[in-house]
Amino acid sequence: MDKYEKIFSQFDLNLKEAVIGSKIAAFIGKSAENHTAEVLKFLYSCIDLTSLGTEDSEETIFKLVESVNNFDSAKAGIKNVAGICVYPNFVATVKDTLQMPVRIVSVAGGFPASQTFMEIKIAEVSLAIADGADEIDIVLDCGQFLADDYEAVCDGISEIKAVCGDVTLKVILETGLLQTPINIKKAAILAMYSGADFIKTSTGKVYPGATAEAVFTMCETIKEYNTLNNKKIGIKIAGGVRSAKEAIDFYTIVKEVLGTEWLTPELFRIGASSLANNLKDDK
């Protein structure tokens, strides 16, 4: 048994989709009781307000940051968003413009495909941090993972975490590509053991975004990891989360599996752009 199979053996890999589906249905059945003004306010405070478009420019990012600067939390009765997520080349724009205690988040490391030289990944991450990024979101190398090259996957994440130091590292699993619960669980395990502070569902670029099945599987894996290592790993849900109903469903899964101690922006995030306005309108 190699070291990766030994790690996997500590987790429950007897995953049956019918059982997962039944548990999710039971949780989603409780979502209505969480559709309250207080939960909607909380969800808003967990948003990483995101702009990752081909059309991004200094002007569009400036306007995004200004919307955060001008948000009157007292008047709205809601805490501001948790973070602003941009490409590495716009981190300095956010840093120079941001006036609120909101985290600066940057995708980096060959986002969204993770297909570039390791030296480029390290350089992107280093430059984003130098420009002021508080958090880095990278994509797990799914090509290496699907080829069962777990050592390369782990080495890549570990190298980037070493560069990050105390800067929060989120590892995107791209669950829409991995598809199966067993793949998602193994990828989550490798990411956490390699230094991820958060695991994240999706890039929202090519493959299907967040699903209840993926979020449930990730939560179960985080729970087992915490039991084994006494270390809380955060979860970020991203990719197609637009409505208050969807956000509340995901919130309910996190609450039911991980418990209320995970219901804080330090451990729970939603990567979204349109969701912010929808939550305010729904409230």
C-alpha positions as CSV (number, residue, x, y, z in Angstrom):
1,M,0.0,0.0,0.0
2,D,1.5,3.3,-1.1
3,K,1.3,6.4,1.1
4,Y,-1.7,7.8,-0.8
5,E,-3.7,4.7,-0.5
6,K,-2.8,4.6,3.2
7,I,-4.2,8.1,3.6
8,F,-7.3,7.2,1.7
9,S,-7.9,4.1,3.8
10,Q,-8.5,6.4,6.9
11,F,-11.6,7.7,5.2
12,D,-15.0,6.2,4.4
13,L,-14.8,5.6,0.6
14,N,-17.9,3.3,0.5
15,L,-19.9,6.0,-1.2
16,K,-23.3,5.1,-2.7
17,E,-25.0,7.7,-4.8
18,A,-28.4,6.6,-3.7
19,V,-27.5,7.0,-0.1
20,I,-26.0,10.4,-0.7
21,G,-29.1,11.5,-2.6
22,S,-31.4,10.4,0.2
23,K,-29.4,12.3,2.8
24,I,-29.3,15.4,0.6
25,A,-33.1,15.2,0.0
26,A,-33.6,15.1,3.8
27,F,-31.3,18.2,4.3
28,I,-32.9,20.2,1.5
29,G,-36.3,19.4,3.1
30,K,-35.1,21.6,6.0
31,S,-34.0,24.5,3.8
32,A,-37.3,26.3,4.2
33,E,-36.8,26.8,7.9
34,N,-33.4,28.5,7.1
35,H,-35.0,30.9,4.7
36,T,-34.9,33.8,7.1
37,A,-33.7,37.4,7.1
38,E,-30.9,36.5,9.4
39,V,-29.6,33.7,7.3
40,L,-29.8,35.8,4.1
41,K,-27.8,38.5,5.9
42,F,-25.2,36.0,7.0
43,L,-24.9,34.6,3.5
44,Y,-24.3,38.1,2.1
45,S,-21.4,38.4,4.5
46,C,-19.9,35.2,3.2
47,I,-19.7,36.2,-0.5
48,D,-16.5,36.5,-2.4
49,L,-17.7,39.2,-4.8
50,T,-16.1,37.9,-8.0
51,S,-15.1,39.4,-11.4
52,L,-13.2,36.9,-13.6
53,G,-14.2,38.0,-17.1
54,T,-12.3,38.4,-20.3
55,E,-13.7,41.9,-20.4
56,D,-12.2,42.9,-17.0
57,S,-10.3,46.2,-16.9
58,E,-9.0,48.5,-14.3
59,E,-12.1,50.6,-14.8
60,T,-14.5,47.7,-14.2
61,I,-12.6,46.4,-11.2
62,F,-12.5,50.0,-9.8
63,K,-16.3,50.1,-10.1
64,L,-16.6,46.7,-8.4
65,V,-14.5,47.9,-5.5
66,E,-16.4,51.2,-5.2
67,S,-19.6,49.2,-4.9
68,V,-18.1,47.6,-1.8
69,N,-16.7,50.9,-0.5
70,N,-20.1,52.6,-0.9
71,F,-22.1,49.8,0.7
72,D,-23.8,51.2,3.8
73,S,-23.8,48.2,6.1
74,A,-25.7,50.1,8.9
75,K,-28.4,51.2,6.6
76,A,-28.8,47.9,4.9
77,G,-28.6,45.9,8.1
78,I,-26.1,43.5,6.5
79,K,-22.4,43.1,7.0
80,N,-20.3,43.7,3.9
81,V,-19.1,40.9,1.6
82,A,-16.2,38.8,2.8
83,G,-13.9,39.3,-0.1
84,I,-13.4,40.6,-3.6
85,C,-12.0,38.0,-6.0
86,V,-10.1,39.1,-9.2
87,Y,-7.3,37.9,-11.5
88,P,-3.7,38.5,-10.2
89,N,-3.1,41.5,-12.4
90,F,-6.0,43.4,-10.8
91,V,-4.9,42.8,-7.1
92,A,-3.0,46.1,-7.0
93,T,-6.1,47.9,-8.3
94,V,-8.2,46.4,-5.5
95,K,-5.5,47.1,-2.9
96,D,-5.2,50.8,-4.0
97,T,-9.0,51.3,-4.1
98,L,-10.4,49.3,-1.3
99,Q,-11.4,51.2,1.9
100,M,-13.3,48.5,3.7
101,P,-12.1,45.6,5.9
102,V,-12.8,43.1,3.1
103,R,-10.4,40.4,2.0
104,I,-8.6,40.6,-1.3
105,V,-8.8,37.2,-3.1
106,S,-7.0,36.3,-6.3
107,V,-7.2,33.3,-8.5
108,A,-3.7,32.3,-9.6
109,G,-1.5,29.4,-10.7
110,G,-2.8,29.0,-14.2
111,F,-6.5,29.5,-13.5
112,P,-8.8,28.1,-14.7
113,A,-7.1,25.0,-16.2
114,S,-4.0,24.7,-14.0
115,Q,-2.2,23.9,-17.2
116,T,1.1,25.8,-17.2
117,F,4.6,25.5,-15.9
118,M,5.1,25.2,-12.1
119,E,7.4,28.2,-12.3
120,I,4.6,30.3,-13.8
121,K,2.2,29.1,-11.1
122,I,4.6,30.1,-8.4
123,A,5.3,33.4,-10.0
124,E,1.6,34.3,-10.3
125,V,0.9,33.4,-6.7
126,S,4.0,35.3,-5.5
127,L,3.2,38.4,-7.5
128,A,-0.5,38.4,-6.4
129,I,0.6,38.2,-2.8
130,A,3.2,40.9,-3.3
131,D,0.5,43.2,-4.7
132,G,-1.7,42.6,-1.6
133,A,-3.7,39.4,-2.0
134,D,-4.9,38.1,1.4
135,E,-6.2,34.8,-0.2
136,I,-5.2,32.7,-3.2
137,D,-7.5,30.4,-5.1
138,I,-5.8,27.8,-7.3
139,V,-7.1,24.9,-9.3
140,L,-6.1,21.3,-8.4
141,D,-4.4,19.7,-11.5
142,C,-7.2,17.5,-12.6
143,G,-5.2,16.0,-15.4
144,Q,-2.6,14.7,-13.0
145,F,-5.4,13.6,-10.6
146,L,-7.3,11.6,-13.2
147,A,-4.1,10.0,-14.3
148,D,-3.6,8.8,-10.7
149,D,-0.5,10.9,-10.4
150,Y,-1.3,11.8,-6.8
151,E,2.3,12.7,-5.9
152,A,2.5,15.4,-8.6
153,V,-0.9,16.8,-7.4
154,C,0.3,17.0,-3.8
155,D,3.7,18.3,-4.6
156,G,2.2,21.1,-6.7
157,I,-0.2,22.2,-4.0
158,S,2.5,21.9,-1.3
159,E,4.9,24.1,-3.3
160,I,2.2,26.8,-3.7
161,K,1.3,26.6,0.0
162,A,4.9,27.1,0.9
163,V,4.9,30.4,-1.1
164,C,1.6,31.4,0.5
165,G,2.8,31.0,4.0
166,D,0.1,32.6,6.2
167,V,-1.9,33.7,3.2
168,T,-5.1,31.6,2.9
169,L,-4.9,29.0,0.2
170,K,-8.1,27.7,-1.4
171,V,-7.9,24.7,-3.7
172,I,-10.6,24.4,-6.4
173,L,-11.4,20.7,-7.1
174,E,-13.4,21.4,-10.3
175,T,-16.1,18.9,-9.2
176,G,-18.0,19.2,-12.4
177,L,-15.1,17.5,-14.2
178,L,-14.4,15.0,-11.4
179,Q,-18.1,14.1,-11.4
180,T,-18.2,11.1,-9.0
181,P,-18.3,11.2,-5.2
182,I,-15.2,9.0,-5.0
183,N,-13.1,11.3,-7.2
184,I,-14.3,14.4,-5.4
185,K,-13.6,12.8,-2.0
186,K,-10.1,11.7,-3.0
187,A,-9.3,15.1,-4.5
188,A,-10.5,16.8,-1.4
189,I,-8.3,14.6,0.8
190,L,-5.2,15.2,-1.3
191,A,-5.8,19.0,-1.2
192,M,-6.3,19.1,2.5
193,Y,-3.2,17.0,3.3
194,S,-1.2,19.2,0.9
195,G,-1.9,22.4,2.8
196,A,-5.3,23.7,1.6
197,D,-7.0,26.0,4.1
198,F,-10.2,25.8,2.0
199,I,-11.5,23.4,-0.6
200,K,-13.7,25.0,-3.3
201,T,-16.1,23.4,-5.7
202,S,-15.6,25.0,-9.1
203,T,-14.1,27.6,-11.3
204,G,-17.4,28.3,-13.0
205,K,-15.7,28.5,-16.3
206,V,-16.0,25.3,-18.4
207,Y,-17.4,22.5,-16.4
208,P,-20.7,22.3,-14.4
209,G,-20.6,24.3,-11.2
210,A,-21.5,23.5,-7.6
211,T,-24.0,20.7,-7.0
212,A,-25.6,19.5,-3.8
213,E,-23.9,16.1,-4.2
214,A,-20.4,17.7,-4.5
215,V,-21.0,20.0,-1.5
216,F,-22.3,17.2,0.6
217,T,-19.3,15.0,-0.3
218,M,-16.8,17.8,0.4
219,C,-18.5,18.5,3.8
220,E,-18.3,14.9,4.8
221,T,-14.6,14.8,3.9
222,I,-13.9,18.0,5.8
223,K,-15.7,16.5,8.8
224,E,-13.6,13.3,8.7
225,Y,-10.4,15.2,8.2
226,N,-11.1,17.3,11.2
227,T,-11.8,14.2,13.3
228,L,-8.5,12.7,12.2
229,N,-6.4,15.9,12.4
230,N,-8.2,18.3,14.7
231,K,-8.0,20.9,12.0
232,K,-10.9,22.8,10.5
233,I,-10.8,23.3,6.7
234,G,-13.1,25.8,5.1
235,I,-15.4,25.3,2.2
236,K,-16.1,27.6,-0.7
237,I,-19.1,27.0,-3.0
238,A,-18.7,28.6,-6.4
239,G,-20.0,28.1,-9.9
240,G,-23.5,29.0,-10.9
241,V,-24.8,30.0,-7.4
242,R,-27.2,32.8,-8.3
243,S,-30.4,32.6,-6.3
244,A,-31.1,32.9,-2.6
245,K,-32.8,29.5,-2.7
246,E,-29.6,27.8,-4.1
247,A,-27.5,29.6,-1.5
248,I,-29.8,28.5,1.4
249,D,-29.8,24.9,0.1
250,F,-26.0,24.9,0.3
251,Y,-26.0,26.6,3.6
252,T,-28.3,23.9,5.0
253,I,-26.0,21.1,3.8
254,V,-23.0,22.8,5.5
255,K,-25.0,23.4,8.7
256,E,-26.4,19.8,8.8
257,V,-23.1,18.0,8.0
258,L,-20.4,20.3,9.6
259,G,-22.5,22.1,12.2
260,T,-22.9,25.7,13.2
261,E,-19.2,26.2,14.0
262,W,-18.6,26.2,10.3
263,L,-21.1,29.0,9.7
264,T,-18.6,31.9,9.7
265,P,-16.9,33.7,6.8
266,E,-13.6,32.3,8.1
267,L,-14.8,28.8,7.2
268,F,-17.7,29.3,4.7
269,R,-17.7,31.3,1.5
270,I,-19.8,31.6,-1.6
271,G,-18.0,32.7,-4.8
272,A,-20.6,34.8,-6.7
273,S,-21.4,38.1,-8.4
274,S,-25.1,38.1,-9.2
275,L,-26.0,36.4,-5.9
276,A,-25.2,39.6,-3.9
277,N,-28.0,41.6,-5.4
278,N,-30.4,38.7,-5.3
279,L,-29.8,38.2,-1.6
280,K,-30.4,41.9,-0.9
281,D,-33.6,41.8,-3.0
282,D,-34.8,38.6,-1.3
283,K,-34.1,40.0,2.2
